[in-house]
C-alpha cells in the first residue's frame, strides 16, 4: 500500500524558495524515517512525496507540480498531512483530493 506525505513548502518561514524546498525535503526525509518505524503505518510499503514524483523541483511551474501531486494522492491509499498543512494551498488541495476520493487521512497534529 502507498502513503503520500504532504508537507508545506510555500508557507514555510525560510526566506528564499530554495531554502523552503531544502527544508521541506529534509522534513519529508525525517517523516519517512518516523513513519517507517511507527507500527500504526506498517501496512504502507511505499512512502511518497512531492520530492519523489517531481523530476526537477527547482524549475517545474507550480501548477504543473500540483498536478503531479494530485495524481500521486489519487494513486495512493492514504495521505499523511504534516504539521502546518492547513496554511498551505498545495496541502489543502491534496487534502481535498484525498477527502473527495475517500482516501484515509492522517493529520500530524491529531495523532
C-alpha positions in Angstrom: 0.0 0.0 0.0 1.1 3.5 -0.7 1.1 6.6 1.7 1.5 10.1 0.3 3.2 12.5 2.6 2.2 16.2 2.3 4.3 18.9 3.9 4.0 22.7 3.3 6.6 24.3 1.1 5.5 27.8 0.1 4.1 28.6 3.5 7.4 27.8 5.3 9.3 30.5 7.1 12.6 30.3 5.3 13.4 33.4 3.2 14.1 32.0 -0.3 12.2 29.4 -2.3 15.4 27.3 -2.5 15.7 27.3 1.3 12.0 26.4 1.7 12.4 23.5 -0.7 15.5 22.3 1.0 13.9 22.5 4.5 10.7 20.7 3.2 12.8 17.9 1.7 14.7 17.5 4.9 11.4 17.3 6.8 10.0 14.7 4.4 13.1 12.5 5.0 12.6 12.8 8.7 8.9 11.9 8.4 9.7 8.9 6.3 12.1 7.6 9.0 9.5 8.2 11.7 6.6 6.7 9.7 8.7 3.7 8.7 9.3 2.8 12.4 5.8 3.5 13.6 3.7 0.4 13.8 0.5 2.3 13.0 1.8 2.6 9.4 3.1 -0.9 8.9 0.7 -1.6 6.1 2.3 1.0 3.9 5.2 -0.4 1.9 5.6 2.8 -0.2 6.1 6.3 1.2 6.0 9.0 -1.5 6.1 12.8 -1.5 6.3 15.6 -4.0 10.1 15.2 -3.9 9.7 11.6 -5.2 7.5 12.4 -8.1 8.8 15.7 -9.5 11.8 15.4 -11.7 13.2 18.9 -11.4 11.5 20.6 -8.4 13.5 23.8 -9.0 12.2 24.6 -12.4 8.8 22.9 -12.5 6.0 25.5 -12.6 3.7 25.4 -9.5 0.6 24.5 -11.5 2.3 21.5 -13.1 3.9 20.4 -9.8 0.5 20.5 -8.1 -1.0 18.4 -10.9 1.7 15.8 -10.3 0.9 15.9 -6.5 -2.8 15.4 -7.0 -2.1 12.5 -9.3 0.2 11.0 -6.6 -2.6 11.4 -4.0 -5.1 9.7 -6.3 -2.6 6.8 -6.8 -2.1 6.4 -3.0 -4.2 4.6 -0.5 -3.8 7.3 2.2 -2.3 10.7 2.9 -0.3 12.0 5.8 -0.6 15.7 6.4 2.3 17.3 8.2 2.2 20.0 10.8 1.1 23.3 9.3 -0.6 21.7 6.3 -3.7 23.8 6.6 -1.7 27.0 6.0 -0.5 25.6 2.6 -2.5 25.9 -0.6 -0.9 22.8 -2.0 -1.5 20.7 1.1 -5.1 21.9 1.1 -5.5 20.8 -2.5 -4.0 17.4 -1.6 -6.3 17.1 1.4 -9.4 18.0 -0.6 -8.4 15.4 -3.3 -8.0 12.7 -0.6 -11.3 13.6 1.1 -13.2 13.6 -2.2 -11.8 10.2 -3.3 -12.2 8.6 0.1 -8.5 8.2 1.0 -7.6 7.5 4.6 -6.3 10.8 6.1 -3.7 11.1 8.8 -3.1 14.5 10.3 0.2 15.0 12.2 -1.4 17.3 14.8 -4.2 14.8 15.6 -2.0 11.7 16.2 
